[in-house]
Amino acid sequence: MKYVDEYRTRPEAQALAAKIREEADPARVYRFMEFCGGHTHVLSRWGLTDLLPENVRMIHGPGCPVCVLPMGRIESARELALEHDVTLCTYADLLRVPAVKGKSLFDARAEGGDVRMIYSPMDAVKMARENPERQIVFFAIGFETTTPPTAAAILAAKAEGLKNFSVVCSHVLTPAAMNHILDTPTAPKLDGLVGPAHVSTVIGWKPYASFAEKRRVPVVVAGFEPLDMLLSILMLVRQVNDGRAEVENEFTRAVTADGNRKAIALMDEVFELRDSFEWRGLGSVPHSALKIREAYAEFDAERRFNLPYRSIPEPKSCLCGEILRGEKEPAQCPLFGRGCTPSHPIGACMVSSEGACAALWTYGRRADKEKTKNTNQETTK
């Protein structure tokens, strides 16, 4: 398959890994964070960390929209489904995320709530059109990748004059979270960032320029195939060795400097910045999320149903927050593989298909766990 098979070839992967080992200075440790959960899974699925030298460390970031959604947001959605007699629609991964007392949206459905899994926001618009007597609420989550479709759904509902469609907007912004992690004193010192792929197809690579220019942190936007990842790591190693801090675009077949202007225009039309938004593991992050503009307030479910937000502390035994900040590895969590598994998740990092814990469990937890024991002390210095 074009743009897939040619980025999964063994000889090229071995050659890139050899170049990384050759060019990585043995006298230093390189700490690179892959922000996106998709990159975390690429590393685990293809065993790329086994090809890297010991002094090149990949640190998992918070780049999974399901993982970073705080429990308070899940509780608000459960309240909608159980107390307001609405049909609540959202994406599949979110249905299994546990909130208070381990209860999820799946549990809300078992308790009598009308909770539906959908593939597109337009599915919810169609449901509203076909069921005018029901209030249809779309629980919207995701980074900039999934934000334009939500905006398009709101515009479609307005064009059709639908009075029974609304959105709980929990869309969050990537650059704000990256800045917050770099400002967190307990987070590991980073020598470079692997920029997200799908997000960057929408917003472009220019929003990362401040990391290089002001913070002197190299950024390489990477695709989601094994050769993409290895080449991006090599590019970061070279920047560090040269004393450079630039934004480089490895994913040139999909990402441009300015991104998708039509998608950005859609977002700007419908949404505006929130003053602050709580992230799981990161706390309250200023100007890191979107809300629906006043012009489209009739489609804002938080206003329509007067939904207050309540911050809810995470379970003390779950290290999901520390994992999302890059402070801990999944295998260091006392619940990993014991009380917390994909079939019985306790933390969001195990629920989501892009979560770091799910990646470690699915693609070789034993080997990675042993490696974590041996290298964690150096990684967190």
Secondary structure as the mmCIF struct_conf table of DSSP 4:
data_model
#
loop_
_struct_conf.conf_type_id
_struct_conf.id
_struct_conf.beg_label_comp_id
_struct_conf.beg_label_asym_id
_struct_conf.beg_label_seq_id
_struct_conf.end_label_comp_id
_struct_conf.end_label_asym_id
_struct_conf.end_label_seq_id
TURN_TY1_P TURN_TY1_P1 LYS A 2 VAL A 4
HELX_RH_3T_P HELX_RH_3T_P1 ASP A 5 TYR A 7
BEND BEND1 ARG A 8 ARG A 8
HELX_RH_AL_P HELX_RH_AL_P1 ARG A 10 GLU A 23
BEND BEND2 ALA A 24 ALA A 24
TURN_TY1_P TURN_TY1_P2 PRO A 26 ALA A 27
BEND BEND3 ARG A 28 ARG A 28
STRN STRN1 TYR A 30 CYS A 36
HELX_RH_AL_P HELX_RH_AL_P2 GLY A 37 ARG A 45
TURN_TY1_P TURN_TY1_P3 TRP A 46 GLY A 47
HELX_RH_3T_P HELX_RH_3T_P2 LEU A 48 LEU A 51
BEND BEND4 LEU A 52 LEU A 52
TURN_TY1_P TURN_TY1_P4 GLU A 54 ASN A 55
STRN STRN2 VAL A 56 GLY A 63
HELX_RH_AL_P HELX_RH_AL_P3 PRO A 65 VAL A 68
BEND BEND5 LEU A 69 LEU A 69
HELX_RH_AL_P HELX_RH_AL_P4 MET A 71 GLU A 83
BEND BEND6 HIS A 84 HIS A 84
STRN STRN3 THR A 87 THR A 90
TURN_TY1_P TURN_TY1_P5 ALA A 92 ALA A 92
HELX_RH_3T_P HELX_RH_3T_P3 ASP A 93 ARG A 96
HELX_RH_3T_P HELX_RH_3T_P4 VAL A 100 GLY A 102
HELX_RH_AL_P HELX_RH_AL_P5 LEU A 105 ALA A 110
TURN_TY1_P TURN_TY1_P6 GLU A 111 GLY A 112
STRN STRN4 ASP A 114 MET A 117
BEND BEND7 TYR A 119 SER A 120
HELX_RH_AL_P HELX_RH_AL_P6 PRO A 121 GLU A 130
TURN_TY1_P TURN_TY1_P7 PRO A 132 GLU A 133
BEND BEND8 ARG A 134 ARG A 134
STRN STRN5 ILE A 136 GLY A 142
BEND BEND9 PHE A 143 PHE A 143
TURN_TY1_P TURN_TY1_P8 GLU A 144 THR A 146
HELX_RH_AL_P HELX_RH_AL_P7 THR A 147 GLU A 160
TURN_TY1_P TURN_TY1_P9 GLY A 161 GLY A 161
BEND BEND10 LYS A 163 ASN A 164
STRN STRN6 PHE A 165 HIS A 171
STRN STRN7 VAL A 172 VAL A 172
HELX_RH_AL_P HELX_RH_AL_P8 THR A 174 ASP A 183
TURN_TY1_P TURN_TY1_P10 PRO A 185 THR A 186
BEND BEND11 ALA A 187 ALA A 187
HELX_LH_PP_P HELX_LH_PP_P1 PRO A 188 LYS A 189
BEND BEND12 ASP A 191 ASP A 191
STRN STRN8 GLY A 192 GLY A 195
BEND BEND13 ALA A 197 ALA A 197
HELX_RH_AL_P HELX_RH_AL_P9 HIS A 198 ILE A 203
BEND BEND14 TRP A 205 TRP A 205
HELX_RH_3T_P HELX_RH_3T_P5 LYS A 206 TYR A 208
HELX_RH_AL_P HELX_RH_AL_P10 ALA A 209 GLU A 213
TURN_TY1_P TURN_TY1_P11 LYS A 214 ARG A 215
STRN STRN9 VAL A 219 VAL A 221
BEND BEND15 PHE A 224 GLU A 225
HELX_RH_AL_P HELX_RH_AL_P11 PRO A 226 ASP A 242
TURN_TY1_P TURN_TY1_P12 GLY A 243 GLY A 243
STRN STRN10 VAL A 247 ASN A 249
BEND BEND16 GLU A 250 GLU A 250
TURN_TY1_P TURN_TY1_P13 THR A 252 ALA A 254
BEND BEND17 ALA A 257 ASP A 258
HELX_RH_AL_P HELX_RH_AL_P12 ARG A 261 VAL A 270
STRN STRN11 PHE A 271 LEU A 273
BEND BEND18 ASP A 275 ASP A 275
STRN STRN12 SER A 276 TRP A 279
TURN_TY1_P TURN_TY1_P14 ARG A 280 LEU A 282
STRN STRN13 GLY A 283 PRO A 286
TURN_TY1_P TURN_TY1_P15 HIS A 287 HIS A 287
STRN STRN14 ALA A 289 ALA A 289
STRN STRN15 LEU A 290 ILE A 292
HELX_RH_3T_P HELX_RH_3T_P6 GLU A 294 PHE A 299
STRN STRN16 ASP A 300 ASP A 300
HELX_RH_AL_P HELX_RH_AL_P13 ALA A 301 ARG A 304
TURN_TY1_P TURN_TY1_P16 PHE A 305 ASN A 306
HELX_LH_PP_P HELX_LH_PP_P2 PRO A 313 PRO A 315
TURN_TY1_P TURN_TY1_P17 LYS A 316 SER A 317
HELX_RH_AL_P HELX_RH_AL_P14 CYS A 320 LEU A 324
TURN_TY1_P TURN_TY1_P18 ARG A 325 GLY A 326
BEND BEND19 GLU A 327 LYS A 328
HELX_RH_3T_P HELX_RH_3T_P7 PRO A 330 GLN A 332
BEND BEND20 CYS A 333 CYS A 333
TURN_TY1_P TURN_TY1_P19 PRO A 334 LEU A 335
STRN STRN17 PHE A 336 PHE A 336
TURN_TY1_P TURN_TY1_P20 GLY A 337 GLY A 339
STRN STRN18 CYS A 340 THR A 341
TURN_TY1_P TURN_TY1_P21 PRO A 342 SER A 343
STRN STRN19 HIS A 344 HIS A 344
BEND BEND21 ILE A 346 GLY A 347
HELX_RH_AL_P HELX_RH_AL_P15 ALA A 348 VAL A 351
BEND BEND22 SER A 352 SER A 352
TURN_TY1_P TURN_TY1_P22 SER A 353 GLU A 354
HELX_RH_AL_P HELX_RH_AL_P16 ALA A 356 THR A 362
TURN_TY1_P TURN_TY1_P23 TYR A 363 GLY A 364
HELX_RH_AL_P HELX_RH_AL_P17 ARG A 365 THR A 379
TURN_TY1_P TURN_TY1_P24 THR A 380 THR A 380
#
